[in-house]
Amino acid sequence: MNEPAPEESSIRVSTSFFDDQKMKSLQEWDDVFVSLLSIWSCFFVIQMDGESSVYTLNKAHASVAFGKFQMDGESPVYTVDEALTSVGFGKFQILVLVYAGLGWFSEAMELMILSFVGPAVKSQWDLSDDQESLISTVVFAGMLVGGFSLGLISDCYGRRKGLLGLNLLTCVAGVLSTFSPNYASLVTLRFFVGFGVGGGDVFVTWFLEFVPASHRGIRMIFLSFFWTFGTIFEAALAWIVMPGLGWRWLLGLSSLPSIAMLLFYSLVPESPRYLCTKGRITDAHKILEKIARLNQSKLPPGMLVSDSTVGRDEESANSESTPLHSTTRKMDLDLRSGFSSLVTLFSSKFVRTTLLLWALCFGNVFSYYGILLLASELSSAQSQCGSSNAMFSKILQDDSLYVNVFITSLAEIPGLLISAIMVDRIGRKFTVAFLFVLACISLLPLVHRQPATLTTVLLFGARMSTNGAFTVSAIYGLELYPTALRATAGGAAGAVGRVGGMICPLVAVALVTSCRLTEAIILFEVVMAISTVCVLLVRVETKGKELSDSIDHVSDSEQAADVR
């Protein structure tokens, strides 16, 4: 082979050096161009003709570009969780707590009223036992439908729309049921009351998304106190109203809190976390600014983004070629369809959590309402095994029924206090498990007949424990899902729980009234034991963790927990 001439070799080396320098310069200009394009494109949505997909370069891309020109140590972006941590828990969250708490107060009253209205209506209209039971059953059936429907509405159209829907249904149907001319109209209207009450998890979801991660558990339990106060207040109200004025007045007065909810609805802010998942960053930022003003604090420096968007940008930074419309983006867009949210609950990423949570919710509701019914059946010295409905109606006319319900309702307060102490110390999972075990221990002596006073004490302890477990489970279940799924997941789990509420009177109470008390207690023990196992099998502990907007982020957390 012929060797190249020295001059030719020198020319090639020079040309190679020139080409390298040229490519390096072009690369630098390309980086600048991409950065400028990213900044410019934050104000536009690029849509390709003839394509069904929408390609976006959002503000997060722009913020990443800005980050190239900032000094080291400065953060160009922040998430909603970081903003809430910065502004803290203050006046704004207290106002949100009061509104959400009033909603739970109202819904507790609408459920507690079933203990008093059913027997009174039966006596006045000469109803059969099945007709009386149907009044309660249709409420739980409405809650079953409302839990799914209002959860979907909340995830698709916003938390405010979900709150408006449940408040309207509860208020209008509650007021109209006061004037029910006959049994059929009362049953129909109470179904729609149940439909509205079934969306109560939207209150929890909405409040949850305004609370900073630190000490979130105890602050969510503050919300649950409103439910307990609602049950106590309804028992006291029935004690005062029912003997002299009757059930219609009780229904009307119990609707007043839901009327107040509608009057103040115009002041309700949308969840900034929800707005971020829908790309409404500016609207979310305005709400966060309002929170900062009321709390007399400041937002972090930089630009607000959704944590799911940050995750996608980190992936794109580590990839040689990243499509503008990623798989995660497509999934987030698909979640705008309510029914696709339900399908996502059973995807490989969530199916384990969903099934365990549904079993837990079923056990929670079955145990809670079962012990509530046991209290009315066993705690009174006047009640006897297998007592007739006539005897029950006679007891109803006496103040003892109202006193017993009032006293057992007070058991929920220490249950919430125990939960508040434990939830942010030992975590959600072990708090729920501990309270279920405590409830099992309280019920176990009732396998054999006990003196009336001891029976009341044991049932007091059982209701205290099941209420605490119920409350922490509700918080834990919502924390397990990302923002795009949270209301739907909570509504679906709540709806499954209502099935437990519908089955409990048919199974557990039937055992009690047929003098099979031992079998009834064993049934509750088994249900609570299964619920304990279910909560321990959930892979994620959410204590102290930030809420997620991203589906992939939740999945990764589960996998990491599984490895540990």
RODO-2510 file (C-alpha; in nm, 4 decimals, decimal comma):
residues 564
     n   res          X          Y          Z
     1     m     0,0000     0,0000     0,0000
     2     n     0,1183     0,3497    -0,0780
     3     e     0,1970     0,5677     0,2224
     4     p     0,0345     0,9134     0,2141
     5     a     0,2602     1,2041     0,1575
     6     p     0,3575     1,4074     0,4644
     7     e     0,1735     1,7090     0,3299
     8     e    -0,1460     1,5051     0,2762
     9     s    -0,1276     1,3609     0,6291
    10     s    -0,0862     1,7071     0,7729
    11     i    -0,3867     1,8310     0,5799
    12     r    -0,5988     1,5424     0,7085
    13     v    -0,5013     1,6114     1,0707
    14     s    -0,5831     1,9786     1,0316
    15     t    -0,9145     1,8981     0,8663
    16     s    -1,0025     1,6508     1,1420
    17     f    -0,9222     1,9084     1,4070
    18     f    -1,1317     2,1677     1,2236
    19     d    -1,4225     1,9251     1,1917
    20     d    -1,4080     1,8453     1,5639
    21     q    -1,4072     2,2105     1,6541
    22     k    -1,6909     2,2744     1,4111
    23     m    -1,9024     1,9914     1,5529
    24     k    -1,8384     2,1085     1,9066
    25     s    -1,9435     2,4600     1,8150
    26     l    -2,2546     2,3334     1,6382
    27     q    -2,3427     2,1243     1,9435
    28     e    -2,3159     2,4289     2,1671
    29     w    -2,5418     2,6279     1,9353
    30     d    -2,7802     2,3336     1,9239
    31     d    -2,8015     2,3319     2,3039
    32     v    -2,8759     2,7039     2,3039
    33     f    -3,1392     2,6581     2,0327
    34     v    -3,3102     2,3765     2,2227
    35     s    -3,3116     2,5844     2,5397
    36     l    -3,4645     2,8845     2,3628
    37     l    -3,7192     2,6624     2,1936
    38     s    -3,8154     2,5095     2,5281
    39     i    -3,8604     2,8546     2,6835
    40     w    -4,0664     2,9768     2,3890
    41     s    -4,2791     2,6623     2,3700
    42     c    -4,4019     2,6900     2,7278
    43     f    -4,6674     2,9272     2,5906
    44     f    -4,7832     2,7002     2,3086
    45     v    -4,9285     2,3590     2,2395
    46     i    -4,7945     2,1971     1,9243
    47     q    -5,0566     1,9870     1,7465
    48     m    -4,9705     1,7787     1,4412
    49     d    -5,2222     1,7771     1,1568
    50     g    -5,3696     1,4375     1,0888
    51     e    -5,2506     1,2994     1,4209
    52     s    -5,4822     1,2176     1,7091
    53     s    -5,2063     1,2720     1,9680
    54     v    -5,1325     1,6119     2,1199
    55     y    -4,7635     1,6910     2,1603
    56     t    -4,6700     1,9419     2,4300
    57     l    -4,3611     2,1144     2,5509
    58     n    -4,4746     2,2319     2,8910
    59     k    -4,3429     2,4691     3,1502
    60     a    -4,1339     2,2031     3,3109
    61     h    -3,9236     2,1756     2,9943
    62     a    -3,8789     2,5503     3,0037
    63     s    -3,7774     2,5389     3,3679
    64     v    -3,5165     2,2735     3,2910
    65     a    -3,3792     2,5018     3,0210
    66     f    -3,3679     2,7943     3,2630
    67     g    -3,1814     2,5722     3,5032
    68     k    -2,8819     2,5594     3,2645
    69     f    -2,8253     2,9289     3,3152
    70     q    -2,8699     2,9389     3,6954
    71     m    -2,6011     2,9245     3,9546
    72     d    -2,5360     2,5912     4,1257
    73     g    -2,7351     2,5406     4,4452
    74     e    -3,0480     2,7189     4,3197
    75     s    -3,3618     2,5189     4,2415
    76     p    -3,5423     2,6374     3,9279
    77     v    -3,8663     2,4508     4,0050
    78     y    -4,0799     2,3382     4,2982
    79     t    -4,3762     2,1035     4,3380
    80     v    -4,7060     2,1471     4,5218
    81     d    -4,5741     1,9428     4,8149
    82     e    -4,2710     2,1694     4,8435
    83     a    -4,4975     2,4747     4,8252
    84     l    -4,7278     2,3424     5,0983
    85     t    -4,4298     2,2613     5,3179
    86     s    -4,3011     2,6149     5,2682
    87     v    -4,6306     2,7904     5,3483
    88     g    -4,7086     2,5520     5,6360
    89     f    -5,0367     2,4660     5,8058
    90     g    -5,2121     2,7885     5,8942
    91     k    -5,5256     2,9977     5,8627
    92     f    -5,6061     2,8819     5,5098
    93     q    -5,5972     2,5119     5,6002
    94     i    -5,8058     2,5793     5,9106
    95     l    -6,0781     2,7343     5,6926
    96     v    -6,0616     2,4352     5,4576
    97     l    -6,0802     2,2044     5,7602
    98     v    -6,3928     2,3811     5,8876
    99     y    -6,5716     2,3485     5,5523
   100     a    -6,4735     1,9852     5,4989
   101     g    -6,5498     1,9132     5,8638
   102     l    -6,8963     2,0642     5,8328
   103     g    -6,9516     1,8320     5,5372
   104     w    -6,8575     1,5278     5,7427
   105     f    -7,0649     1,6574     6,0342
   106     s    -7,3664     1,6769     5,8018
   107     e    -7,3122     1,3306     5,6559
   108     a    -7,2716     1,1723     5,9995
   109     m    -7,6058     1,3200     6,0987
   110     e    -7,7748     1,1827     5,7857
   111     l    -7,6497     0,8315     5,8653
   112     m    -7,7119     0,8437     6,2388
   113     i    -8,0702     0,9490     6,1753
   114     l    -8,1484     0,5980     6,0485
   115     s    -8,1412     0,4677     6,4061
   116     f    -8,4409     0,6844     6,4950
   117     v    -8,6469     0,7476     6,1809
   118     g    -8,6980     0,3851     6,0764
   119     p    -8,8801     0,2663     6,3913
   120     a    -9,0824     0,5900     6,4109
   121     v    -9,1997     0,5647     6,0492
   122     k    -9,2811     0,1968     6,0972
   123     s    -9,5071     0,2802     6,3879
   124     q    -9,6795     0,5724     6,2141
   125     w    -9,7374     0,4052     5,8756
   126     d    -9,7800     0,0495     6,0053
   127     l    -9,4900    -0,0904     5,8015
   128     s    -9,3592    -0,4451     5,7993
   129     d    -9,0125    -0,5372     5,9245
   130     d    -8,8832    -0,5639     5,5676
   131     q    -9,0215    -0,2223     5,4762
   132     e    -8,8517    -0,0677     5,7777
   133     s    -8,5201    -0,2331     5,6885
   134     l    -8,5494    -0,1077     5,3306
   135     i    -8,5298     0,2540     5,4495
   136     s    -8,1742     0,1894     5,5714
   137     t    -8,0837    -0,0426     5,2847
   138     v    -8,1641     0,2131     5,0133
   139     v    -7,9405     0,4685     5,1855
   140     f    -7,6451     0,2289     5,1691
   141     a    -7,7377     0,1410     4,8100
   142     g    -7,7305     0,5114     4,7244
   143     m    -7,3929     0,5428     4,8951
   144     l    -7,2655     0,2530     4,6855
   145     v    -7,3577     0,4310     4,3615
   146     g    -7,2607     0,7761     4,4864
   147     g    -6,9174     0,6639     4,5997
   148     f    -6,8258     0,5533     4,2481
   149     s    -7,0011     0,8359     4,0613
   150     l    -6,8915     1,1349     4,2666
   151     g    -6,5363     1,0017     4,2872
   152     l    -6,5226     0,9859     3,9071
   153     i    -6,6680     1,3361     3,8753
   154     s    -6,4120     1,4685     4,1219
   155     d    -6,1184     1,3201     3,9291
   156     c    -6,2508     1,4226     3,5867
   157     y    -6,3972     1,7674     3,6506
   158     g    -6,2391     1,8809     3,9752
   159     r    -6,2856     1,8539     4,3489
   160     r    -6,5178     2,1569     4,3527
   161     k    -6,7593     1,9911     4,1094
   162     g    -6,7627     1,6773     4,3223
   163     l    -6,8329     1,8808     4,6362
   164     l    -7,1130     2,0695     4,4622
   165     g    -7,2761     1,7477     4,3436
   166     l    -7,2772     1,5753     4,6817
   167     n    -7,3921     1,8895     4,8656
   168     l    -7,6810     1,9464     4,6232
   169     l    -7,8021     1,5881     4,6437
   170     t    -7,7767     1,5665     5,0216
   171     c    -7,9416     1,9033     5,0787
   172     v    -8,2283     1,8861     4,8275
   173     a    -8,3182     1,5214     4,8904
   174     g    -8,2853     1,5676     5,2663
   175     v    -8,5195     1,8666     5,2757
   176     l    -8,7742     1,7056     5,0414
   177     s    -8,7813     1,3839     5,2453
   178     t    -8,9125     1,5919     5,5342
   179     f    -9,2353     1,6377     5,3370
   180     s    -9,2653     1,2792     5,2089
   181     p    -9,6370     1,2018     5,1706
   182     n    -9,5938     0,8245     5,1650
   183     y    -9,3510     0,5378     5,2083
   184     a    -9,2471     0,5150     4,8412
   185     s    -9,1460     0,8813     4,8194
   186     l    -8,9520     0,8581     5,1473
   187     v    -8,7548     0,5547     5,0278
   188     t    -8,6786     0,7219     4,6929
   189     l    -8,5600     1,0460     4,8499
   190     r    -8,3476     0,8692     5,1108
   191     f    -8,1772     0,6829     4,8250
   192     f    -8,0666     1,0181     4,6802
   193     v    -7,9553     1,1327     5,0246
   194     g    -7,7403     0,8195     5,0348
   195     f    -7,6105     0,9022     4,6866
   196     g    -7,4827     1,2363     4,8161
   197     v    -7,3496     1,0958     5,1425
   198     g    -7,1607     0,8298     4,9443
   199     g    -6,9401     1,1041     4,7997
   200     g    -6,8141     1,1998     5,1436
   201     d    -6,4639     1,0779     5,0595
   202     v    -6,4341     1,3801     4,8288
   203     f    -6,4238     1,5991     5,1413
   204     v    -6,1313     1,3943     5,2711
   205     t    -5,9510     1,3994     4,9357
   206     w    -5,9984     1,7742     4,8991
   207     f    -5,8686     1,8549     5,2476
   208     l    -5,5844     1,6029     5,2163
   209     e    -5,4455     1,7839     4,9116
   210     f    -5,4022     2,1100     5,1058
   211     v    -5,2133     1,9560     5,4004
   212     p    -4,8289     1,9467     5,4165
   213     a    -4,6674     1,6040     5,4449
   214     s    -4,5322     1,6581     5,7960
   215     h    -4,7846     1,5550     6,0629
   216     r    -5,0453     1,4977     5,7915
   217     g    -5,1913     1,1999     5,9766
   218     i    -5,2863     1,3840     6,2940
   219     r    -5,4313     1,6761     6,0983
   220     m    -5,6469     1,4400     5,8955
   221     i    -5,7737     1,2881     6,2200
   222     f    -5,8830     1,6381     6,3234
   223     l    -6,1251     1,6136     6,0312
   224     s    -6,2632     1,2869     6,1667
   225     f    -6,3600     1,4565     6,4925
   226     f    -6,6323     1,6372     6,2986
   227     w    -6,7861     1,3007     6,2066
   228     t    -6,7874     1,1951     6,5709
   229     f    -6,9371     1,5261     6,6806
   230     g    -7,2040     1,4811     6,4120
   231     t    -7,3101     1,1426     6,5495
   232     i    -7,3181     1,2753     6,9059
   233     f    -7,5104     1,5861     6,8022
   234     e    -7,7670     1,3813     6,6070
   235     a    -7,8265     1,1538     6,9065
   236     a    -7,8772     1,4588     7,1298
   237     l    -8,1017     1,6243     6,8702
   238     a    -8,3171     1,3121     6,8411
   239     w    -8,3396     1,2949     7,2198
   240     i    -8,4805     1,6499     7,2226
   241     v    -8,6913     1,6528     6,9036
   242     m    -8,8361     1,3044     6,8554
   243     p    -9,0564     1,2688     7,1675
   244     g    -9,2407     1,5978     7,1098
   245     l    -9,2094     1,6940     6,7422
   246     g    -9,1589     1,3656     6,5583
   247     w    -8,9391     1,2344     6,2768
   248     r    -9,0235     1,5001     6,0150
   249     w    -8,8777     1,7761     6,2291
   250     l    -8,5700     1,5641     6,2920
   251     l    -8,5184     1,5179     5,9160
   252     g    -8,5611     1,8895     5,8516
   253     l    -8,3261     2,0068     6,1256
   254     s    -8,0672     1,7482     6,0203
   255     s    -8,0594     1,9069     5,6723
   256     l    -7,9475     2,2493     5,7992
   257     p    -7,5699     2,1787     5,7822
   258     s    -7,5943     2,0761     5,4153
   259     i    -7,7816     2,3999     5,3413
   260     a    -7,4945     2,5931     5,5012
   261     m    -7,2498     2,4011     5,2803
   262     l    -7,4257     2,5287     4,9677
   263     l    -7,4354     2,8874     5,0949
   264     f    -7,0559     2,8955     5,1352
   265     y    -6,9748     2,6933     4,8225
   266     s    -6,8652     2,9999     4,6226
   267     l    -6,5692     3,0400     4,8601
   268     v    -6,4408     2,6856     4,8031
   269     p    -6,0995     2,6770     4,6246
   270     e    -5,9981     2,4054     4,3809
   271     s    -5,7170     2,1720     4,4806
   272     p    -5,3868     2,3073     4,3398
   273     r    -5,2588     1,9517     4,3125
   274     y    -5,5538     1,8587     4,0902
   275     l    -5,4992     2,1715     3,8786
   276     c    -5,1347     2,0787     3,8233
   277     t    -5,2274     1,7327     3,6961
   278     k    -5,4560     1,8998     3,4415
   279     g    -5,1852     2,1389     3,3230
   280     r    -5,3467     2,4461     3,4836
   281     i    -5,0239     2,5601     3,6461
   282     t    -5,1172     2,9294     3,6549
   283     d    -5,4453     2,8630     3,8373
   284     a    -5,2679     2,6359     4,0847
   285     h    -5,0046     2,9026     4,1471
   286     k    -5,2721     3,1643     4,2215
   287     i    -5,4271     2,9408     4,4870
   288     l    -5,0871     2,8697     4,6417
   289     e    -5,0206     3,2446     4,6523
   290     k    -5,3514     3,2921     4,8351
   291     i    -5,2506     3,0220     5,0850
   292     a    -4,9180     3,1965     5,1420
   293     r    -5,0891     3,5327     5,2004
   294     l    -5,3399     3,3959     5,4525
   295     n    -5,0699     3,1959     5,6312
   296     q    -4,8359     3,4981     5,6239
   297     s    -4,5593     3,2969     5,4618
   298     k    -4,3843     3,2724     5,1253
   299     l    -4,3690     3,0265     4,8387
   300     p    -4,0337     2,8729     4,7414
   301     p    -3,8351     3,0550     4,4713
   302     g    -3,8679     2,9238     4,1173
   303     m    -4,1440     2,7880     3,8971
   304     l    -4,4308     2,5600     4,0014
   305     v    -4,4545     2,2214     3,8272
   306     s    -4,6316     1,8929     3,8877
   307     d    -4,4111     1,6197     4,0343
   308     s    -4,5177     1,3904     3,7490
   309     t    -4,3829     1,6463     3,5031
   310     v    -4,0540     1,6672     3,6904
   311     g    -4,0244     1,2901     3,6698
   312     r    -4,0736     1,2955     3,2951
   313     d    -3,8125     1,5678     3,2501
   314     e    -3,5590     1,3720     3,4540
   315     e    -3,6190     1,0732     3,2298
   316     s    -3,5783     1,2853     2,9179
   317     a    -3,2504     1,4281     3,0479
   318     n    -3,1103     1,0750     3,0745
   319     s    -3,2346     0,9650     2,7334
   320     e    -3,0721     1,0219     2,3963
   321     s    -3,4085     1,0515     2,2233
   322     t    -3,7286     1,1194     2,4157
   323     p    -4,0650     1,1428     2,2362
   324     l    -4,2679     1,4491     2,3251
   325     h    -4,5675     1,2288     2,3957
   326     s    -4,4354     0,9647     2,6366
   327     t    -4,6206     0,6599     2,7643
   328     t    -4,6663     0,8217     3,1032
   329     r    -4,8076     1,1347     2,9435
   330     k    -5,0510     0,9261     2,7440
   331     m    -5,1657     0,7458     3,0576
   332     d    -5,2169     1,0756     3,2394
   333     l    -5,4225     1,2047     2,9477
   334     d    -5,6289     0,8871     2,9393
   335     l    -5,7113     0,9304     3,3065
   336     r    -5,9305     1,2242     3,2112
   337     s    -6,1845     0,9642     3,1185
   338     g    -6,3535     0,8517     3,4385
   339     f    -6,3963     0,4908     3,3409
   340     s    -6,0322     0,4582     3,2415
   341     s    -5,9509     0,5584     3,5996
   342     l    -6,1433     0,2567     3,7242
   343     v    -5,9571     0,0360     3,4775
   344     t    -5,6255     0,1776     3,5995
   345     l    -5,7098     0,0670     3,9545
   346     f    -5,6796    -0,2898     3,8278
   347     s    -5,3624    -0,2388     3,6249
   348     s    -5,0548    -0,4343     3,7278
   349     k    -4,9297    -0,1307     3,9198
   350     f    -5,2331    -0,0965     4,1457
   351     v    -5,4290    -0,4224     4,1482
   352     r    -5,2661    -0,5564     4,4666
   353     t    -5,3203    -0,2325     4,6574
   354     t    -5,6756    -0,1974     4,5247
   355     l    -5,7891    -0,5462     4,6251
   356     l    -5,6305    -0,5260     4,9709
   357     l    -5,7788    -0,1821     5,0294
   358     w    -6,1253    -0,2959     4,9204
   359     a    -6,1118    -0,5928     5,1573
   360     l    -5,9979    -0,3593     5,4359
   361     c    -6,2820    -0,1132     5,3693
   362     f    -6,5387    -0,3935     5,3632
   363     g    -6,4131    -0,5170     5,7005
   364     n    -6,4047    -0,1634     5,8419
   365     v    -6,7653    -0,0819     5,7584
   366     f    -6,8953    -0,4287     5,8482
   367     s    -6,7270    -0,4124     6,1895
   368     y    -6,8114    -0,0486     6,2651
   369     y    -7,1827    -0,0682     6,1903
   370     g    -7,2057    -0,4195     6,3316
   371     i    -7,0710    -0,3068     6,6680
   372     l    -7,3005    -0,0037     6,6511
   373     l    -7,5974    -0,2397     6,6097
   374     l    -7,4655    -0,4718     6,8804
   375     a    -7,4504    -0,1775     7,1182
   376     s    -7,8199    -0,1050     7,0707
   377     e    -7,9007    -0,4760     7,1094
   378     l    -7,6813    -0,5706     7,4046
   379     s    -7,5877    -0,2639     7,6093
   380     s    -7,9375    -0,1860     7,7350
   381     a    -8,0452    -0,3752     8,0464
   382     q    -8,3969    -0,3804     7,9032
   383     s    -8,3056    -0,5686     7,5856
   384     q    -8,3138    -0,9442     7,5822
   385     c    -8,1923    -1,2000     7,3328
   386     g    -8,4509    -1,2497     7,0630
   387     s    -8,6584    -0,9509     7,1698
   388     s    -8,9504    -0,8757     6,9472
   389     n    -8,9895    -0,5658     6,7367
   390     a    -9,2794    -0,4663     6,9589
   391     m    -9,0468    -0,4675     7,2593
   392     f    -8,7922    -0,2664     7,0620
   393     s    -9,0597    -0,0140     6,9689
   394     k    -9,1545     0,0137     7,3338
   395     i    -8,7958     0,0785     7,4313
   396     l    -8,7758     0,3393     7,1552
   397     q    -9,0411     0,5471     7,3278
   398     d    -8,8290     0,5515     7,6422
   399     d    -8,5364     0,7859     7,6874
   400     s    -8,3064     0,4882     7,7446
   401     l    -8,2537     0,4313     7,3718
   402     y    -8,1333     0,7884     7,3177
   403     v    -7,9137     0,7707     7,6273
   404     n    -7,7534     0,4436     7,5171
   405     v    -7,6840     0,5687     7,1644
   406     f    -7,5480     0,8957     7,3025
   407     i    -7,3111     0,7222     7,5461
   408     t    -7,1792     0,4709     7,2935
   409     s    -7,1236     0,7546     7,0449
   410     l    -6,8915     0,9163     7,2978
   411     a    -6,6641     0,6123     7,2600
   412     e    -6,5447     0,7499     6,9268
   413     i    -6,3651     1,0423     7,0901
   414     p    -6,0982     0,8372     7,2756
   415     g    -6,0640     0,6238     6,9617
   416     l    -5,9699     0,9318     6,7618
   417     l    -5,7336     1,0532     7,0345
   418     i    -5,5483     0,7199     7,0330
   419     s    -5,5278     0,7346     6,6537
   420     a    -5,3948     1,0905     6,6630
   421     i    -5,1182     0,9881     6,9040
   422     m    -5,0114     0,6812     6,7056
   423     v    -5,0644     0,7607     6,3367
   424     d    -4,7562     0,9802     6,2851
   425     r    -4,5409     0,7835     6,5291
   426     i    -4,5752     0,4172     6,4352
   427     g    -4,7352     0,4713     6,0948
   428     r    -5,0708     0,4023     5,9308
   429     k    -5,0404     0,0265     5,8866
   430     f    -4,9461    -0,0621     6,2420
   431     t    -5,1959     0,1839     6,3913
   432     v    -5,4817     0,0160     6,2035
   433     a    -5,3541    -0,3317     6,2928
   434     f    -5,3162    -0,2413     6,6611
   435     l    -5,6686    -0,0970     6,6825
   436     f    -5,8232    -0,4010     6,5145
   437     v    -5,6440    -0,6302     6,7608
   438     l    -5,7699    -0,4133     7,0482
   439     a    -6,1258    -0,4392     6,9117
   440     c    -6,0956    -0,8183     6,8916
   441     i    -5,9775    -0,8326     7,2530
   442     s    -6,2709    -0,6136     7,3616
   443     l    -6,5292    -0,8316     7,1863
   444     l    -6,3872    -1,1706     7,2804
   445     p    -6,5397    -1,1908     7,6340
   446     l    -6,8856    -1,1376     7,4809
   447     v    -6,8714    -1,4885     7,3358
   448     h    -7,0239    -1,5762     7,6741
   449     r    -7,2908    -1,3671     7,8401
   450     q    -7,1555    -1,0928     8,0666
   451     p    -7,3192    -0,8575     8,3185
   452     a    -7,4859    -0,5533     8,1637
   453     t    -7,2263    -0,3065     8,2938
   454     l    -6,9308    -0,5122     8,1688
   455     t    -7,1052    -0,5602     7,8336
   456     t    -7,1391    -0,1836     7,7960
   457     v    -6,7713    -0,1305     7,8833
   458     l    -6,6559    -0,3961     7,6351
   459     l    -6,8738    -0,2550     7,3565
   460     f    -6,7445     0,0931     7,4407
   461     g    -6,3881    -0,0332     7,3889
   462     a    -6,4797    -0,2156     7,0679
   463     r    -6,6468     0,0891     6,9148
   464     m    -6,3581     0,3106     7,0243
   465     s    -6,1097     0,0824     6,8482
   466     t    -6,3085     0,0215     6,5292
   467     n    -6,3733     0,3931     6,4855
   468     g    -6,0012     0,4652     6,5159
   469     a    -5,9161     0,1905     6,2673
   470     f    -6,1875     0,3156     6,0312
   471     t    -6,0506     0,6707     6,0428
   472     v    -5,6844     0,5848     5,9857
   473     s    -5,7747     0,3394     5,7071
   474     a    -5,9660     0,6133     5,5244
   475     i    -5,6630     0,8435     5,5385
   476     y    -5,4188     0,5681     5,4441
   477     g    -5,6221     0,4522     5,1446
   478     l    -5,6281     0,7988     4,9875
   479     e    -5,2546     0,8507     5,0435
   480     l    -5,1724     0,5328     4,8489
   481     y    -5,2939     0,6696     4,5131
   482     p    -5,1739     0,9546     4,2890
   483     t    -5,3802     1,2697     4,2424
   484     a    -5,5268     1,1625     3,9083
   485     l    -5,6749     0,8507     4,0734
   486     r    -5,7240     0,9573     4,4338
   487     a    -6,0925     1,0523     4,4409
   488     t    -6,1942     0,7634     4,2163
   489     a    -5,9980     0,5154     4,4277
   490     g    -6,1411     0,6545     4,7507
   491     g    -6,4949     0,6517     4,6150
   492     a    -6,4618     0,2967     4,4843
   493     a    -6,3189     0,1687     4,8133
   494     g    -6,5920     0,3486     5,0038
   495     a    -6,8551     0,1951     4,7773
   496     v    -6,7219    -0,1545     4,8469
   497     g    -6,7331    -0,0699     5,2159
   498     r    -7,1024     0,0162     5,1828
   499     v    -7,1631    -0,3394     5,0680
   500     g    -7,0394    -0,4420     5,4116
   501     g    -7,2862    -0,1980     5,5631
   502     m    -7,5703    -0,3515     5,3612
   503     i    -7,4774    -0,7112     5,4453
   504     c    -7,4101    -0,6577     5,8152
   505     p    -7,7751    -0,6154     5,9259
   506     l    -7,8791    -0,9169     5,7196
   507     v    -7,6129    -1,1460     5,8671
   508     a    -7,4804    -1,0253     6,2007
   509     v    -7,8003    -0,8760     6,3408
   510     a    -7,9976    -1,1802     6,2273
   511     l    -7,7661    -1,3944     6,4386
   512     v    -7,8160    -1,1696     6,7407
   513     t    -8,1945    -1,1610     6,7182
   514     s    -8,2044    -1,5402     6,6857
   515     c    -8,0115    -1,5828     7,0137
   516     r    -7,6915    -1,6890     6,8349
   517     l    -7,4745    -1,4266     7,0014
   518     t    -7,1628    -1,6440     7,0088
   519     e    -7,1731    -1,6950     6,6317
   520     a    -7,2226    -1,3201     6,5782
   521     i    -6,9210    -1,2291     6,7924
   522     i    -6,7031    -1,4918     6,6215
   523     l    -6,8082    -1,3511     6,2826
   524     f    -6,6917    -1,0021     6,3825
   525     e    -6,3659    -1,1450     6,5184
   526     v    -6,2941    -1,3232     6,1888
   527     v    -6,3757    -1,0165     5,9777
   528     m    -6,1467    -0,7939     6,1856
   529     a    -5,8668    -1,0535     6,1802
   530     i    -5,8825    -1,0673     5,7994
   531     s    -5,8809    -0,6867     5,7854
   532     t    -5,5681    -0,6810     6,0028
   533     v    -5,3882    -0,9188     5,7677
   534     c    -5,4941    -0,7124     5,4649
   535     v    -5,3549    -0,3851     5,5985
   536     l    -5,0243    -0,5512     5,6919
   537     l    -4,9916    -0,6931     5,3393
   538     v    -5,0009    -0,3475     5,1787
   539     r    -4,6433    -0,2745     5,0744
   540     v    -4,6265     0,1001     5,1296
   541     e    -4,6164     0,2998     5,4529
   542     t    -4,7182     0,6613     5,3809
   543     k    -4,6181     0,8176     5,7132
   544     g    -4,4328     1,1435     5,6463
   545     k    -4,4254     1,0913     5,2693
   546     e    -4,5315     1,3485     5,0121
   547     l    -4,8429     1,2790     4,8089
   548     s    -4,7781     1,1791     4,4494
   549     d    -4,9231     1,3070     4,1244
   550     s    -4,7344     1,0525     3,9135
   551     i    -4,8539     0,6980     3,8478
   552     d    -4,4987     0,5766     3,7893
   553     h    -4,3842     0,7299     4,1172
   554     v    -4,6387     0,5313     4,3189
   555     s    -4,5460     0,2118     4,1383
   556     d    -4,1781     0,2645     4,2066
   557     s    -4,2503     0,3186     4,5747
   558     e    -4,4330    -0,0116     4,5960
   559     q    -4,1466    -0,1950     4,4278
   560     a    -3,8926    -0,0378     4,6598
   561     a    -4,0978    -0,1339     4,9623
   562     d    -4,1236    -0,4865     4,8335
   563     v    -3,7465    -0,5142     4,7981
   564     r    -3,6904    -0,3998     5,1566
***
